[in-house]
Amino acid sequence: MTTRTLTTSTDVERETAIVRAVETLARGEVVALPTETVYGLAADATNAAAVSKIFEAKHRPFFDPLIVHVASLAMARTVAEIPTVYDPLLECFWPGPLTVVIPRRASVPDLVTAGLPTVAIRMPAHPLFRAVLEALGKPLAAPSANRFGRISPTTAEHVREELDGRIPLIVAAEPAEHGVESTIVQVAEDGLLRVLRNGPITLEQLAPFGEVVEGGTAGLPSAPGQLKSHYAPATPLRIGPGMPTPGMRSGLLHFGGSVLPGFSAVEDLGGDLRVAAAGLFAAMRRLDAAGLDEIVAEPVLEEGIGHAIMDRLRKAAARE
């Protein structure tokens, strides 16, 4: 398969890319599209055969559910039954990087939800992704556009590195704004907010809407991104103080301040954790391509977006 990349730097290019993307999706194919979180690999969420091509291209296990993206509340209600307890969250954070897990409708293929009675759904804020959704008129299932378990892509170039020859079309735009995947929340009838995956919407931002707890139930994933090992470079990564291992070519993921000598490569993401989160996956990719023996990731304070950064680092370090 030949993978084509369409740019969107002019109005004409943008409109052409939207038309081509919609035509490709309508044929039951997959398309890599930019979102405000990371680049996603999209397919018609109502077409099980199309969705299966996401799993095939990514080598993603079928028990890991997908997020369904919608352009409006009306479109959301075609795939899910939205309890009123979610209304305050959706009014505040949609469109944006918040995914909610809610009861599904029968129109959603089991392949999308891994057979669960719920579906993960969000309304993206990226104007190009929204334009494709609106022109297609159908919801899109779209996990990150990378091989399963690998570092999520924040640029079109990252997508090509991961999926060249596996998918027909990449639509290129600017790098993803947030750089980490959406926050995933499930709300209980009593208003308890269970955060199934940390992301750009922080625990502190969610706190005014109810009591917040982290983590899902044991067993198979109830939402995307819950597997212990995920977002991983090929180079072994460990979390710890910024010190190289003697005798090894070590790379450092650094978050501002001084750096000890002895590292073969350093990616300094700075002290602003919002900026660091946006550049995290790209920095991991550069270190992964640098021919290192190990990557050392400095821990950050787990507050605000720091929760999401540490979640991604722990999963990148896990080897199970």
C-alpha positions as CSV (number, residue, x, y, z in Angstrom):
1,M,0.0,0.0,0.0
2,T,1.2,3.5,-0.8
3,T,0.7,6.1,1.9
4,R,-0.1,9.6,0.6
5,T,0.4,12.7,2.8
6,L,-1.7,15.8,2.1
7,T,-0.7,19.2,3.5
8,T,-3.1,21.9,4.7
9,S,-0.9,25.0,4.7
10,T,-3.3,26.9,2.3
11,D,-7.1,27.2,2.2
12,V,-7.1,25.2,-1.1
13,E,-4.9,22.5,0.3
14,R,-7.1,22.3,3.4
15,E,-10.3,21.9,1.4
16,T,-8.7,19.3,-0.9
17,A,-7.5,17.3,2.1
18,I,-10.9,17.4,3.8
19,V,-12.6,16.2,0.6
20,R,-10.0,13.4,0.1
21,A,-10.2,12.3,3.7
22,V,-14.0,12.1,3.6
23,E,-14.0,10.1,0.4
24,T,-11.4,7.7,1.8
25,L,-13.4,7.3,5.1
26,A,-16.6,6.8,3.2
27,R,-15.0,3.9,1.3
28,G,-14.4,2.2,4.6
29,E,-10.7,3.0,4.8
30,V,-8.6,4.6,7.5
31,V,-7.1,8.1,7.6
32,A,-4.6,9.7,9.9
33,L,-5.9,13.1,11.1
34,P,-4.6,15.7,13.5
35,T,-6.3,16.4,16.8
36,E,-5.5,18.8,19.6
37,T,-4.1,15.9,21.7
38,V,-2.1,13.6,19.3
39,Y,-2.6,12.5,15.7
40,G,-5.4,9.9,15.4
41,L,-6.0,7.0,13.1
42,A,-9.7,7.4,12.1
43,A,-12.3,5.1,10.6
44,D,-16.1,5.2,10.4
45,A,-17.2,4.2,13.9
46,T,-20.5,2.6,12.6
47,N,-18.6,0.4,10.1
48,A,-17.1,-2.7,11.8
49,A,-15.1,-3.6,8.7
50,A,-13.5,-0.2,8.5
51,V,-12.8,-0.2,12.3
52,S,-11.0,-3.5,11.9
53,K,-8.5,-1.8,9.7
54,I,-7.4,0.4,12.6
55,F,-6.6,-2.7,14.6
56,E,-4.8,-4.3,11.6
57,A,-2.7,-1.2,10.9
58,K,-1.7,-0.6,14.5
59,H,-1.5,-4.3,15.5
60,R,-3.7,-3.3,18.4
61,P,-5.3,-6.1,20.5
62,F,-9.1,-6.4,20.0
63,F,-9.8,-6.3,23.7
64,D,-8.6,-2.6,23.9
65,P,-11.6,-0.3,23.2
66,L,-11.4,2.8,21.0
67,I,-12.6,6.4,21.5
68,V,-15.4,7.6,19.3
69,H,-15.1,11.2,18.1
70,V,-18.2,13.3,17.4
71,A,-18.9,16.7,16.0
72,S,-22.0,17.6,18.1
73,L,-24.1,16.4,21.0
74,A,-26.7,15.3,18.4
75,M,-24.1,13.0,16.9
76,A,-23.0,11.8,20.3
77,R,-26.6,10.8,21.1
78,T,-26.6,8.5,18.0
79,V,-23.9,6.3,19.6
80,A,-24.5,6.8,23.3
81,E,-27.0,7.5,26.0
82,I,-25.7,10.5,27.9
83,P,-26.8,10.6,31.5
84,T,-27.6,14.0,32.8
85,V,-24.8,13.7,35.5
86,Y,-22.4,14.3,32.6
87,D,-24.0,17.6,31.5
88,P,-21.8,20.0,33.6
89,L,-18.6,18.3,32.4
90,L,-19.6,18.4,28.7
91,E,-20.7,22.0,29.0
92,C,-17.3,23.0,30.4
93,F,-14.9,20.8,28.5
94,W,-16.4,20.0,25.1
95,P,-15.1,20.5,22.5
96,G,-11.8,19.6,24.0
97,P,-9.5,16.9,25.4
98,L,-12.0,15.2,27.7
99,T,-13.3,11.7,26.9
100,V,-16.3,10.3,28.9
101,V,-17.3,6.7,29.2
102,I,-21.0,6.3,29.0
103,P,-23.7,3.7,28.1
104,R,-23.5,2.8,24.4
105,R,-26.3,2.4,21.8
106,A,-26.7,-0.8,19.7
107,S,-25.5,1.2,16.6
108,V,-21.9,1.0,17.9
109,P,-20.1,-2.2,16.8
110,D,-18.7,-4.5,19.5
111,L,-15.3,-4.1,17.9
112,V,-15.3,-0.4,18.9
113,T,-16.1,-1.0,22.6
114,A,-14.4,-4.4,23.0
115,G,-17.8,-5.8,23.8
116,L,-18.4,-3.5,26.8
117,P,-21.8,-2.0,27.5
118,T,-20.1,1.5,27.5
119,V,-18.4,3.6,24.8
120,A,-15.6,6.1,25.2
121,I,-16.6,9.3,23.4
122,R,-15.3,12.9,23.0
123,M,-15.9,16.0,20.9
124,P,-12.5,17.2,19.5
125,A,-11.6,20.8,19.3
126,H,-9.2,20.6,16.3
127,P,-10.9,22.5,13.4
128,L,-9.7,20.1,10.7
129,F,-10.8,17.0,12.5
130,R,-14.2,18.6,13.2
131,A,-14.5,19.6,9.5
132,V,-14.0,16.0,8.5
133,L,-16.5,14.8,11.0
134,E,-19.1,17.3,9.9
135,A,-18.6,16.6,6.2
136,L,-18.7,12.8,6.7
137,G,-21.7,13.1,8.9
138,K,-20.7,10.1,11.0
139,P,-18.7,9.5,14.2
140,L,-15.1,8.4,13.9
141,A,-13.3,5.8,16.0
142,A,-9.8,7.1,16.3
143,P,-7.0,5.9,18.6
144,S,-3.5,7.4,18.2
145,A,-1.9,6.9,14.8
146,N,1.0,4.7,15.8
147,R,1.8,1.0,16.1
148,F,0.3,-0.4,19.3
149,G,2.3,0.3,22.4
150,R,4.6,2.7,20.7
151,I,5.1,6.4,21.3
152,S,2.1,8.4,20.2
153,P,2.6,10.7,17.2
154,T,2.4,14.5,17.6
155,T,3.3,15.3,14.0
156,A,2.5,13.9,10.5
157,E,6.1,12.9,10.2
158,H,5.7,10.7,13.3
159,V,2.7,9.0,11.7
160,R,4.6,8.2,8.6
161,E,7.5,6.8,10.6
162,E,5.0,4.5,12.3
163,L,2.4,3.6,9.6
164,D,4.0,4.2,6.2
165,G,2.7,1.5,3.8
166,R,0.0,0.4,6.3
167,I,-2.6,3.2,5.7
168,P,-3.7,5.1,2.5
169,L,-3.7,8.7,3.7
170,I,-2.2,11.1,6.2
171,V,-3.5,14.6,6.6
172,A,-0.8,16.9,7.8
173,A,-1.3,20.0,9.9
174,E,0.6,21.7,12.8
175,P,2.0,19.6,15.7
176,A,-0.6,18.6,18.3
177,E,-1.3,21.3,20.8
178,H,-1.4,19.2,24.0
179,G,0.9,16.4,23.0
180,V,-0.7,13.8,25.3
181,E,-4.0,11.9,24.9
182,S,-7.3,13.0,26.3
183,T,-8.3,12.7,29.9
184,I,-10.8,9.8,30.3
185,V,-13.5,10.1,33.0
186,Q,-16.4,7.9,34.1
187,V,-19.1,9.4,36.4
188,A,-21.1,7.3,38.9
189,E,-24.7,8.0,39.6
190,D,-23.7,9.5,42.9
191,G,-21.5,12.0,41.1
192,L,-18.1,10.4,41.8
193,L,-15.7,11.2,39.0
194,R,-13.4,8.2,38.2
195,V,-10.4,9.2,36.1
196,L,-9.5,6.2,34.0
197,R,-6.6,8.0,32.2
198,N,-4.9,11.3,33.1
199,G,-4.5,13.9,30.4
200,P,-4.7,17.6,29.6
201,I,-7.9,18.1,31.7
202,T,-6.3,17.8,35.2
203,L,-7.6,16.4,38.4
204,E,-7.6,20.0,39.8
205,Q,-9.8,21.1,36.9
206,L,-12.2,18.2,37.5
207,A,-12.5,18.7,41.3
208,P,-15.2,21.4,41.2
209,F,-17.5,18.9,39.5
210,G,-17.4,16.2,42.2
211,E,-15.2,13.9,44.2
212,V,-12.3,12.7,42.0
213,V,-10.6,9.3,42.2
214,E,-8.0,7.7,39.9
215,G,-8.0,4.3,38.3
216,G,-10.5,1.8,37.0
217,T,-11.4,-1.8,38.1
218,A,-9.0,-4.7,37.8
219,G,-9.0,-6.9,34.7
220,L,-9.3,-6.0,31.0
221,P,-9.3,-2.3,30.0
222,S,-12.6,-0.5,30.4
223,A,-11.2,2.5,28.5
224,P,-8.3,3.1,26.1
225,G,-4.8,3.5,27.5
226,Q,-5.2,1.4,30.6
227,L,-2.7,-1.3,29.8
228,K,0.4,-1.2,32.0
229,S,2.9,-1.0,29.1
230,H,2.2,1.6,26.5
231,Y,3.6,4.7,24.8
232,A,7.0,2.9,24.8
233,P,10.2,3.6,22.9
234,A,12.3,0.7,21.7
235,T,15.1,1.9,23.8
236,P,14.7,0.8,27.5
237,L,13.4,3.7,29.6
238,R,13.8,4.1,33.3
239,I,12.4,6.8,35.7
240,G,14.9,8.2,38.2
241,P,17.3,10.9,39.1
242,G,19.1,12.4,36.1
243,M,22.3,10.3,36.4
244,P,23.7,8.2,33.5
245,T,24.5,4.6,34.0
246,P,28.3,4.0,33.9
247,G,29.5,2.3,30.7
248,M,26.2,3.0,28.9
249,R,25.2,5.5,26.3
250,S,22.4,7.3,28.2
251,G,19.9,9.8,27.1
252,L,18.1,12.2,29.4
253,L,14.5,13.5,29.4
254,H,15.0,16.6,31.4
255,F,12.5,19.1,32.9
256,G,14.6,22.2,33.5
257,G,17.6,23.1,35.7
258,S,21.1,21.8,35.6
259,V,22.2,18.6,33.9
260,L,24.8,16.2,35.2
261,P,27.7,15.4,32.8
262,G,28.0,12.1,31.0
263,F,24.8,11.9,28.9
264,S,25.1,11.2,25.2
265,A,21.9,13.1,24.4
266,V,19.7,15.4,26.4
267,E,16.1,16.5,25.6
268,D,15.3,19.5,27.8
269,L,11.6,20.1,28.0
270,G,11.9,23.0,30.4
271,G,10.1,23.7,33.7
272,D,6.7,24.6,32.3
273,L,4.9,21.2,32.5
274,R,2.2,22.3,30.0
275,V,4.9,23.0,27.4
276,A,6.7,19.8,28.4
277,A,3.6,17.7,28.0
278,A,3.2,19.0,24.4
279,G,6.8,18.1,23.5
280,L,7.1,14.8,25.5
281,F,6.4,12.2,22.9
282,A,8.5,14.1,20.2
283,A,11.4,14.2,22.6
284,M,11.1,10.5,23.4
285,R,11.1,9.8,19.7
286,R,14.3,11.8,19.2
287,L,16.0,10.0,22.0
288,D,14.7,6.6,20.7
289,A,16.4,7.3,17.4
290,A,19.7,8.4,18.9
291,G,21.3,4.9,19.2
292,L,21.3,4.9,23.0
293,D,21.5,2.0,25.5
294,E,18.9,3.6,27.8
295,I,16.7,6.7,28.3
296,V,16.6,8.2,31.8
297,A,13.4,10.2,32.5
298,E,13.4,12.6,35.4
299,P,10.2,12.4,37.5
300,V,8.0,15.5,37.8
301,L,5.7,16.7,40.5
302,E,2.4,14.9,40.3
303,E,0.0,17.9,40.3
304,G,-1.8,19.4,37.3
305,I,-0.6,18.1,34.0
306,G,2.2,16.3,35.9
307,H,-0.2,13.4,36.6
308,A,-0.5,12.8,32.8
309,I,3.3,13.1,32.3
310,M,4.1,10.6,35.0
311,D,1.4,8.2,33.7
312,R,3.0,8.2,30.2
313,L,6.5,7.8,31.6
314,R,5.5,4.9,33.8
315,K,3.8,3.1,30.9
316,A,6.8,3.8,28.7
317,A,9.1,2.3,31.3
318,A,7.0,-0.8,31.9
319,R,8.2,-3.9,30.0
320,E,5.4,-6.3,30.8
